[in-house]
Amino acid sequence: MEDSNSQEPEFSRRRLLGMAAAVGGTQFAQMLFGATSAQAQTPASSPQGGKPLKIAVVAQQMSAQSDQRSWNGLQQWLKKSGLDKTWQIKQTDAKGDPGQLVSQIEDAITAKSDAILVLYGTLTAAKSALDHLTASKIPFFSLDSGWQAPAIADITSNNYAMSAQTSQFMIDTLLAQGKTKANMCAIIANFHHGTRKRGKVMKTALTENEWISLKNERVIQYSGFYEATQNTVNDWLTTYGKDLDVIWCPWDEPAMAAAEVVMSRGMQDKIMVIGHDGHPTALDRMRKPNYPLICTTAQAFEVWGAYTGWLINEIVAKGGDAKKLVPVPTVEFPAPLLVRGVNIPGPNEPTYNAKDLYYIYRDRAVAGM
């Protein structure tokens, strides 16, 4: 390990992600959370810990599983690193209100925070707050908010890639069933950049597979999404009945709502549901062989929170070069494709340890080479 006083920071982002590839997802997560890293377990008063900080964490919707899991990951990292004893963290919740998010960012600026972290924010509606952030020169980080200046980094997954994976698996599954014509409906969520991108990629995939007909779609908002999805799917099943093959959903919670309706109609052997995110509740249900949700993607929400803590410590507390640590402002973590009955993690296994379906195939081949 290089001396912390050398010109280059202890880890560059490229070196850190290179280590991730070398040691594998499980070991990397353990290192990041501090479970196996001597550096992470060094007391905060040592040079490894950097200076004490006052951090503002602003959540768009703390009731969402993604916000909760990322917040838990950050807390876990703080505890393992020992920085929970010296960093002051103030966490606020905008409860889904973009105006409240702006107000809470402004409050964090007024409080002269050492760094500000926004979780899953609607930053496109926060221009005034972002302008004030730029003027304040307070280091700013975000999770899955769509990069907006002056953020040093937005930690996320590649939403285009996630939807490409699930869309291709959906198409392949229909082909495996011998379908030459298929019908689907889609729940669309445009309120968040990630779910919006997923919907657009799904529709692009359909342009290359015109034998699949998108019969109907419903645009939902976050407020009341579960009931809205259930009511919509009920209507679709009444209208299209057994002619329907797929219900596509932008994330796992509406996918679970859709699956409940499909099962209540006894149509789980006919209609498959597509989801995204890899939420633990969805995975619990996907362990049942006849559950309609057949695939999802495992976003590493906890690891995002932990990695943001690491970045704040390296850049803000220890004065590391942000441009070397974050050479491009969107930091994308892998989101493995998970398939019911094939590679769903065990009940007590963190989702971020999951292995992508096609990496399992690759490893089978490599083992014999």
KEGUGU-208371 format. One line per 2 residues: number of its first residue (from 1); their letters; for each residue x, y, z of C-alpha. Coordinates in Angstrom, 2 decimals, decimal comma. Example, Ala and Ser with C-alpha at 12.3 -4.5 7.8 and 13.67 -1.06 7.14 Angstrom:
1	AS	12,30 -4,50 7,80 | 13,67 -1,06 7,14
//
This chain:
1	ME	0,00 0,00 0,00 | 1,36 3,42 -0,92
3	DS	2,12 6,02 1,72 | -0,84 8,35 2,31
5	NS	1,46 11,34 1,84 | 2,45 10,37 -1,70
7	QE	1,22 12,51 -4,58 | -1,31 9,95 -5,82
9	PE	-4,18 8,94 -3,50 | -3,96 5,53 -1,83
11	FS	-6,46 4,10 -4,29 | -7,52 5,48 -7,62
13	RR	-11,02 4,55 -8,74 | -9,51 2,51 -11,58
15	RL	-7,31 0,55 -9,16 | -10,20 0,00 -6,76
17	LG	-12,52 -1,34 -9,45 | -9,63 -3,41 -10,77
19	MA	-9,37 -4,98 -7,34 | -13,11 -5,66 -7,49
21	AA	-12,64 -7,63 -10,68 | -9,65 -9,49 -9,26
23	VG	-11,12 -10,55 -5,93 | -14,77 -10,97 -6,95
25	GT	-17,93 -9,25 -5,83 | -18,21 -10,87 -2,41
27	QF	-14,65 -10,11 -1,32 | -14,82 -6,60 -2,76
29	AQ	-17,98 -5,84 -0,82 | -16,37 -7,18 2,35
31	ML	-13,33 -4,99 1,73 | -15,48 -1,93 1,05
33	FG	-17,66 -2,47 4,12 | -14,54 -3,06 6,21
35	AT	-15,08 -6,71 7,08 | -11,70 -7,83 5,73
37	SA	-9,80 -4,59 5,32 | -7,20 -3,54 7,85
39	QA	-7,41 -0,04 6,43 | -11,16 0,18 6,95
41	QT	-10,86 -0,96 10,56 | -8,20 1,59 11,44
43	PA	-9,43 4,02 14,13 | -10,75 7,29 12,73
45	SS	-8,13 9,30 14,60 | -5,36 7,72 12,51
47	PQ	-4,16 9,21 9,19 | -6,33 6,62 7,42
49	GG	-9,47 8,20 8,84 | -8,84 11,77 7,73
51	KP	-10,37 14,75 9,51 | -13,79 14,65 11,22
53	LK	-16,61 15,75 8,94 | -20,14 17,14 9,12
55	IA	-22,17 15,37 6,41 | -25,72 16,12 5,24
57	VV	-27,62 13,19 3,72 | -30,83 14,18 1,93
59	AQ	-33,18 11,37 0,86 | -35,85 11,90 -1,77
61	QM	-38,09 9,14 -0,38 | -36,78 7,32 2,70
63	SA	-39,75 4,93 2,63 | -38,37 3,44 -0,62
65	QS	-36,37 0,23 -0,26 | -33,55 1,63 -2,39
67	DQ	-33,06 4,66 -0,11 | -33,19 2,47 3,00
69	RS	-30,68 -0,04 1,67 | -28,18 2,61 0,55
71	WN	-28,51 4,43 3,88 | -27,91 1,13 5,70
73	GL	-24,84 0,48 3,55 | -23,39 3,88 4,43
75	QQ	-24,06 3,32 8,12 | -22,46 -0,11 7,97
77	WL	-19,36 1,35 6,31 | -19,14 4,14 8,91
79	KK	-19,35 1,64 11,76 | -16,77 -0,74 10,29
81	SG	-14,38 2,12 9,53 | -14,83 3,67 12,98
83	LD	-15,80 6,99 11,42 | -19,23 6,86 13,03
85	KT	-17,45 8,13 16,14 | -16,12 11,30 14,51
87	WQ	-18,38 12,11 11,55 | -21,59 13,98 12,28
89	IK	-24,33 12,75 9,93 | -27,61 14,63 9,59
91	QT	-30,15 12,66 7,55 | -33,35 14,28 6,26
93	DA	-36,25 12,94 4,20 | -38,07 14,92 1,49
95	KG	-40,88 12,30 1,52 | -41,09 12,37 -2,26
97	DP	-41,57 16,14 -2,51 | -39,08 17,74 -4,98
99	GQ	-39,67 21,15 -3,37 | -38,81 19,76 0,04
101	LV	-35,67 18,19 -1,43 | -34,57 21,63 -2,66
103	SQ	-35,28 23,15 0,75 | -33,28 20,46 2,55
105	IE	-30,30 20,89 0,23 | -30,45 24,65 0,87
107	DA	-30,53 23,98 4,63 | -27,44 21,78 4,33
109	IT	-25,63 24,58 2,48 | -26,63 27,13 5,13
111	AK	-25,38 24,76 7,84 | -21,96 24,78 6,11
113	SD	-21,82 21,01 5,78 | -18,45 19,55 4,80
115	AI	-20,17 17,39 2,17 | -23,72 16,82 0,93
117	LV	-25,11 13,51 -0,32 | -28,49 13,24 -2,06
119	LY	-30,20 9,84 -2,28 | -32,32 9,21 -5,40
121	GT	-33,14 12,88 -5,88 | -35,12 14,63 -8,59
123	LT	-32,21 16,94 -9,34 | -33,68 18,18 -12,61
125	AA	-36,12 20,14 -10,43 | -33,42 21,46 -8,10
127	KS	-31,57 23,97 -10,31 | -31,60 26,79 -7,76
129	AL	-30,19 24,54 -5,03 | -27,54 23,18 -7,39
131	DH	-26,52 26,72 -8,36 | -26,11 27,56 -4,68
133	LT	-24,13 24,34 -4,18 | -21,78 25,36 -6,97
135	AS	-21,26 28,78 -5,39 | -20,71 27,26 -1,93
137	KI	-17,99 24,88 -3,20 | -19,28 22,22 -0,78
139	PF	-18,38 18,76 -2,16 | -21,57 17,18 -3,49
141	FS	-22,34 13,51 -4,17 | -25,51 11,74 -5,28
143	LD	-26,90 8,23 -5,53 | -28,93 7,27 -8,59
145	SG	-30,13 10,81 -9,17 | -28,86 11,27 -12,71
147	WQ	-25,60 13,23 -12,69 | -26,07 16,97 -12,38
149	AP	-23,31 19,55 -11,86 | -21,66 20,20 -9,44
151	AI	-21,78 16,56 -8,27 | -18,38 14,92 -7,97
153	AD	-20,03 11,55 -8,57 | -23,42 9,96 -9,07
155	IT	-23,28 6,34 -7,90 | -25,69 4,08 -9,77
157	SN	-26,10 1,10 -12,10 | -26,29 1,21 -15,88
159	NY	-30,06 1,41 -16,35 | -29,79 0,94 -20,10
161	AM	-27,86 -2,29 -19,57 | -30,28 -3,59 -16,92
163	SA	-33,27 -3,22 -19,19 | -31,35 -4,68 -22,12
165	QT	-30,65 -7,77 -20,01 | -34,21 -8,29 -18,81
167	SQ	-35,71 -7,45 -22,21 | -33,46 -9,94 -23,97
169	FM	-34,23 -12,62 -21,37 | -37,95 -11,95 -21,83
171	ID	-37,59 -12,35 -25,60 | -35,50 -15,51 -25,24
173	TL	-38,02 -17,02 -22,81 | -40,88 -16,42 -25,23
175	LA	-38,84 -18,03 -28,01 | -38,10 -21,00 -25,75
177	QG	-41,86 -21,40 -25,28 | -42,22 -21,73 -29,04
179	KT	-43,94 -18,37 -29,46 | -44,09 -16,83 -32,91
181	KA	-46,50 -14,15 -31,70 | -46,74 -12,76 -28,18
183	NM	-48,60 -10,01 -26,34 | -47,41 -7,88 -23,46
185	CA	-48,40 -4,88 -21,35 | -46,05 -2,52 -19,54
187	II	-46,07 -0,40 -16,42 | -44,06 2,75 -17,19
189	AN	-42,44 5,10 -14,65 | -41,07 8,34 -16,07
191	FH	-40,62 10,18 -12,77 | -37,10 8,80 -12,23
193	HG	-34,28 8,83 -14,76 | -33,46 5,16 -14,17
195	TR	-36,94 3,72 -14,61 | -37,52 6,04 -17,56
197	KR	-34,41 4,71 -19,31 | -35,47 1,11 -18,66
199	GK	-38,80 1,69 -20,37 | -37,17 3,26 -23,41
201	VM	-34,72 0,37 -23,81 | -37,52 -2,20 -23,53
203	KT	-39,42 -0,46 -26,33 | -36,27 -0,31 -28,46
205	AL	-35,85 -4,08 -28,07 | -39,41 -4,56 -29,30
207	TE	-38,60 -2,73 -32,56 | -36,28 -5,64 -33,39
209	NE	-38,91 -8,19 -32,34 | -42,11 -7,09 -34,03
211	WI	-43,75 -10,45 -33,32 | -44,18 -9,16 -29,75
213	SL	-47,10 -6,72 -29,51 | -47,21 -4,11 -26,75
215	KN	-50,97 -4,12 -26,24 | -51,16 -1,45 -23,54
217	ER	-49,12 0,60 -21,09 | -49,84 2,65 -17,99
219	VI	-47,66 5,51 -16,74 | -47,55 5,53 -12,94
221	QY	-46,25 7,95 -10,31 | -44,47 6,89 -7,14
223	SG	-47,37 7,92 -4,93 | -49,88 5,07 -4,79
225	FY	-47,93 2,97 -7,31 | -48,80 -0,39 -5,73
227	EA	-52,56 0,04 -5,86 | -52,38 1,72 -9,28
229	TQ	-50,43 -1,24 -10,65 | -52,82 -3,79 -9,19
231	NT	-55,89 -2,00 -10,57 | -54,27 -1,63 -13,98
233	VN	-53,20 -5,27 -14,19 | -56,68 -6,38 -13,14
235	DW	-58,10 -4,37 -16,03 | -55,57 -5,82 -18,47
237	LT	-56,34 -9,40 -17,44 | -60,03 -8,71 -17,91
239	TY	-59,44 -7,14 -21,34 | -56,81 -9,46 -22,79
241	GK	-57,24 -12,59 -20,67 | -55,18 -15,57 -21,72
243	DL	-53,90 -13,76 -24,82 | -51,45 -11,90 -22,59
245	DV	-47,96 -13,37 -22,14 | -45,90 -10,74 -20,29
247	IW	-46,30 -7,85 -17,88 | -43,17 -5,68 -17,83
249	CP	-42,49 -3,52 -14,76 | -39,84 -0,83 -14,20
251	WD	-38,87 -2,03 -10,72 | -39,62 -4,92 -8,37
253	EP	-42,31 -3,41 -6,17 | -44,85 -2,83 -8,97
255	AM	-43,72 -6,20 -10,35 | -44,80 -7,80 -7,06
257	AA	-48,12 -5,97 -7,29 | -48,60 -7,34 -10,80
259	AE	-47,58 -10,84 -9,71 | -50,17 -10,81 -6,91
261	VV	-52,94 -10,07 -9,39 | -51,72 -12,71 -11,84
263	MS	-51,70 -15,31 -9,06 | -55,14 -14,25 -7,80
265	RG	-56,47 -15,06 -11,28 | -54,65 -18,41 -11,36
267	MQ	-52,67 -17,32 -14,43 | -49,14 -17,72 -13,06
269	DK	-48,38 -20,56 -15,52 | -49,43 -18,39 -18,47
271	IM	-48,23 -14,86 -17,73 | -44,70 -13,91 -16,71
273	VI	-43,71 -10,69 -14,97 | -40,42 -8,83 -15,51
275	GH	-38,86 -6,69 -12,77 | -35,71 -4,77 -11,90
277	DG	-33,68 -3,96 -8,74 | -33,38 -7,26 -6,85
279	HP	-35,23 -6,18 -3,72 | -35,04 -8,84 -0,96
281	TA	-38,83 -9,23 -0,70 | -39,10 -9,91 -4,42
283	LD	-36,25 -12,42 -4,26 | -37,90 -14,19 -1,33
285	RM	-40,98 -14,71 -3,49 | -38,94 -15,68 -6,56
287	RK	-37,59 -18,67 -4,62 | -41,02 -20,25 -5,11
289	PN	-41,03 -22,18 -8,39 | -44,39 -20,92 -9,67
291	YP	-44,04 -17,22 -8,80 | -44,82 -15,12 -11,92
293	LI	-41,83 -12,75 -11,52 | -39,24 -14,67 -13,51
295	CT	-36,29 -12,29 -13,66 | -34,88 -9,12 -12,16
297	TA	-31,53 -7,38 -11,78 | -29,60 -7,09 -8,52
299	QA	-28,62 -3,50 -7,85 | -25,96 -3,10 -5,16
301	FE	-27,74 -0,39 -3,16 | -25,84 -1,10 0,07
303	VW	-22,51 -1,03 -1,76 | -23,39 2,33 -3,31
305	GA	-23,84 3,79 0,16 | -20,59 2,26 1,37
307	YT	-18,65 3,40 -1,69 | -19,93 6,95 -1,30
309	GW	-18,64 6,93 2,27 | -15,27 5,76 0,98
311	LI	-15,21 8,51 -1,66 | -16,15 11,23 0,84
313	NE	-13,38 10,05 3,16 | -10,77 9,90 0,39
315	IV	-11,69 13,22 -1,25 | -13,09 15,44 1,51
317	AK	-11,48 14,11 4,68 | -8,09 13,17 3,23
319	GG	-7,81 15,66 0,37 | -7,53 13,13 -2,45
321	DA	-7,68 14,23 -6,08 | -11,35 13,92 -7,09
323	KK	-10,50 13,77 -10,80 | -8,22 10,78 -10,26
325	LV	-10,62 9,01 -7,93 | -13,65 9,75 -10,12
327	PV	-12,40 10,19 -13,70 | -15,98 10,12 -15,06
329	PT	-18,80 11,53 -12,92 | -21,23 8,60 -13,26
331	VE	-19,94 5,57 -11,34 | -21,83 2,47 -12,45
333	FP	-21,81 -0,74 -10,44 | -22,79 -4,07 -12,01
335	AP	-26,40 -5,26 -11,65 | -26,42 -9,03 -12,28
337	LL	-29,34 -10,66 -14,09 | -31,18 -12,94 -11,66
339	VR	-33,51 -15,68 -12,89 | -36,06 -17,59 -10,86
341	GV	-34,90 -21,13 -10,18 | -31,36 -20,51 -11,41
343	NI	-29,29 -17,93 -9,52 | -31,43 -16,29 -6,83
345	PG	-29,19 -15,69 -3,76 | -29,95 -17,59 -0,56
347	PN	-32,27 -16,05 2,07 | -29,40 -14,76 4,23
349	EP	-27,06 -13,78 1,41 | -26,70 -10,08 0,50
351	TY	-28,04 -9,32 -2,96 | -24,79 -7,59 -3,92
353	NA	-23,05 -10,99 -3,76 | -25,19 -12,35 -6,61
355	KD	-23,59 -13,66 -9,80 | -25,05 -12,79 -13,19
357	LY	-26,73 -15,64 -15,09 | -24,32 -15,38 -18,01
359	YI	-21,27 -15,21 -15,76 | -22,38 -18,57 -14,40
361	YR	-22,37 -19,87 -17,98 | -18,95 -18,33 -18,58
363	DR	-17,51 -19,88 -15,42 | -18,76 -23,33 -16,46
365	AV	-16,79 -23,00 -19,68 | -13,69 -21,50 -18,06
367	AG	-13,59 -24,29 -15,46 | -12,98 -26,79 -18,25
369	M	-10,33 -24,80 -20,12
//
